[in-house]
């Protein structure tokens, strides 16, 4: 076998004993417990819990003078090199091709003694092998990620091979609609759109953007708040793809010069995903954005949102009051609706009448009467609220307070024996209170009605698969300004970047919260006309945990990073 590693004269068991990693008795027990003669001693020790995978990898690297391929190195494998190895061989042998340099192939393996598989690979590729050793579990994860992408790419290629790409790439206003209707039902177009939706759901995307450009079409997924280009269908398929989506969402394929809105539902074996569709005419054709609402991913439990400790206690205490107003604030896409839904889920009861008015209804909650505010037919938030008040409600949830009329009705409802929950666009908790005043709601009503305000932001989570801890130096945390001293010398985390997180170092998001309870001193300040800065300073003196401080706690817990917290709280500090 032509490989680049050196066989060792020392046995694995000798190395284990020399390092005092296991006792002689445990080693003897491991040797006697092997039922499969093909099982390596290292595998047996891991199976019995006597060694960790990382210990075995370190010993194998020393035994055979091999370099170690960690998760980050595996994630950086060259896809063209990966494709040189058939998937069945990669899985059977537990190996991943990393890179090819002429007639030399770098390969990571969990078992460098599997000479049969390595010889097979050498014969198959005609290359000499440079062998790296890696944790078997990480090799398996990398195989899953890479070959899944390869299969998806092959699926797209197979679909495109069956499509007629002879049509003009230009957007034709006089297109034959009968022909277009036939195209959107063609099996290849159907499969391509289905694949796009499946890939987006699998990637936990919140949105799909289909963007016509001069010479091509870009398909981008928004994952954890950032857009990533995922597909590049030919320009010739633009109209067929967009028309197929229109058909699924019950939109008119003949209307291409006006925006349209629709929705569709994807039925999966274990759940349903609702999708909101929006089209917009652009210079190079219609742009489509699809927002995905995965019901399984929806967080119902308040404790899972990210709020904890005393702020969580204040929140729970407030939503259990029989009346009053609770407000959630933050920019678009900060998770306000999820927080409101979680509150409704916590307090719903067969003994209460819960009614919501939303635009749109994002998730359906059993036990809540949800009303869709539709301005096109005159069903405004204010009009819906007036009708809801005649429905004997105990709890009213208003998706968003956008105007003075809605604000006035909401505040008065909170003062007449109803618990009202809603959201407002504001930078922080104190600013939310003054935002109502800016909507011409009298101070005395605001001070009397509002019981609690919660401001929130979403930050990305450090990827658990490639997380590493380090001691924060001043230059690591300088971006936090005056708050940097809270982190200097402390252990914090970051993601190195791996396949699971697409090299970003982040996977998933979590909210940070600022919870302001309107105590008597705070209410007095509202009534006395104090501005939001004075209100906030008083609240901080009383123990308010600001968004920035809440974010720093998440940094110290290894959940997020300095960059994420600074970006999320920039408006309040810079």
HELIX and SHEET records of a PDB file:
HELIX    1   1 UNK A   12  UNK A   18  1                                   7    
HELIX    2   2 UNK A   24  UNK A   33  1                                  10    
HELIX    3   3 UNK A   41  UNK A   47  1                                   7    
HELIX    4   4 UNK A   53  UNK A   64  1                                  12    
HELIX    5   5 UNK A   71  UNK A   75  1                                   5    
HELIX    6   6 UNK A   79  UNK A   82  1                                   4    
HELIX    7   7 UNK A   87  UNK A   93  1                                   7    
HELIX    8   8 UNK A  115  UNK A  125  1                                  11    
HELIX    9   9 UNK A  136  UNK A  161  1                                  26    
HELIX   10  10 UNK A  177  UNK A  184  1                                   8    
HELIX   11  11 UNK A  187  UNK A  202  1                                  16    
HELIX   12  12 UNK A  235  UNK A  237  5                                   3    
HELIX   13  13 UNK A  238  UNK A  248  1                                  11    
HELIX   14  14 UNK A  302  UNK A  304  5                                   3    
HELIX   15  15 UNK A  309  UNK A  319  1                                  11    
HELIX   16  16 UNK A  336  UNK A  347  1                                  12    
HELIX   17  17 UNK A  375  UNK A  377  5                                   3    
HELIX   18  18 UNK A  381  UNK A  388  1                                   8    
HELIX   19  19 UNK A  389  UNK A  391  5                                   3    
HELIX   20  20 UNK A  404  UNK A  414  1                                  11    
HELIX   21  21 UNK A  429  UNK A  438  1                                  10    
HELIX   22  22 UNK A  443  UNK A  449  1                                   7    
HELIX   23  23 UNK A  474  UNK A  477  1                                   4    
HELIX   24  24 UNK A  478  UNK A  486  5                                   9    
HELIX   25  25 UNK A  520  UNK A  527  1                                   8    
HELIX   26  26 UNK A  532  UNK A  541  1                                  10    
HELIX   27  27 UNK A  547  UNK A  556  1                                  10    
HELIX   28  28 UNK A  562  UNK A  568  1                                   7    
HELIX   29  29 UNK A  570  UNK A  573  1                                   4    
SHEET    1   A 4 UNK A  67  UNK A  68  0                                        
SHEET    2   A 4 UNK A 128  UNK A 133  1                                        
SHEET    3   A 4 UNK A 104  UNK A 109  1                                        
SHEET    4   A 4 UNK A  95  UNK A 101 -1                                        
SHEET    1   B 6 UNK A 226  UNK A 231  0                                        
SHEET    2   B 6 UNK A 217  UNK A 223 -1                                        
SHEET    3   B 6 UNK A 207  UNK A 212 -1                                        
SHEET    4   B 6 UNK A 285  UNK A 294 -1                                        
SHEET    5   B 6 UNK A 272  UNK A 282 -1                                        
SHEET    6   B 6 UNK A 260  UNK A 267 -1                                        
SHEET    1   C 7 UNK A 368  UNK A 372  0                                        
SHEET    2   C 7 UNK A 354  UNK A 358  1                                        
SHEET    3   C 7 UNK A 395  UNK A 398  1                                        
SHEET    4   C 7 UNK A 419  UNK A 424  1                                        
SHEET    5   C 7 UNK A 324  UNK A 329  1                                        
SHEET    6   C 7 UNK A 450  UNK A 462  1                                        
SHEET    7   C 7 UNK A 506  UNK A 517 -1                                        
SHEET    1   D 2 UNK A 467  UNK A 471  0                                        
SHEET    2   D 2 UNK A 491  UNK A 495 -1                                        
END                                                                             
